[in-house]
Amino acid sequence: MVKHMRIFLTPDELNLFSAPDIRTAAVKCEAILNPRLTQKKVNLKLIYDKDGQWSTFGYYPDYIEEYVEDVAPKLKFSSRELKDRCTPKAAPKLEDTSDGTRLY
């Protein structure tokens, strides 16, 4: 939540932001950020999940940063993120059998 706020809010707005608890902070953050989501672009670090099926956000040290034109992304992949998570696993091949059922 704070990472997103640092991208979309000014330093003065960040200094003025306060909330008594995490739930209130999340609701307040959503209300502030939603109207601004089209104002800036971001770089996201995505990896495949442990099963190689779906993409998910990277873990360490960061998964999001502000996009700056003509500047290379600073997001880096950790060895854990790269291990077995760079490419999707092939979907199982369906095979029809003589009785009309399918083997997975």
C-alpha positions, 0 to 999 in steps of 0.5 A, a space after each residue: 500500500 505504501 509503495 503505491 502511495 509513494 508513486 501516486 501521491 506527492 510528498 506533502 500528501 504522504 506527510 498528511 496521510 494518517 489513519 488509526 488502523 490498517 483497515 482504515 488506512 486501506 480504505 482511505 488509500 483506495 479512495 485516494 488512489 483509484 481516481 489517480 490510477 490512469 495518471 502514471 504508469 508503473 513497472 511490475 515484476 511478475 513471475 509464475 506461481 509455484 505450479 507454473 500456471 498463473 502469474 503473480 507479483 514478485 517478492 523481494 526486494 520490490 515488485 512495483 516502481 514508477 515507470 520513467 520513460 527512457 529509464 531502465 526498470 530497477 526491479 530485479 529478480 531474486 534467485 528464488 523468483 527465477 528458480 523454476 518460475 520463469 516460464 509457464 509449465 506446459 498444460 497437460 495434453 488431453 488424450 481421447 480414449 476409445 470409450 470417449 473419456 479423456 485422460 489428463 
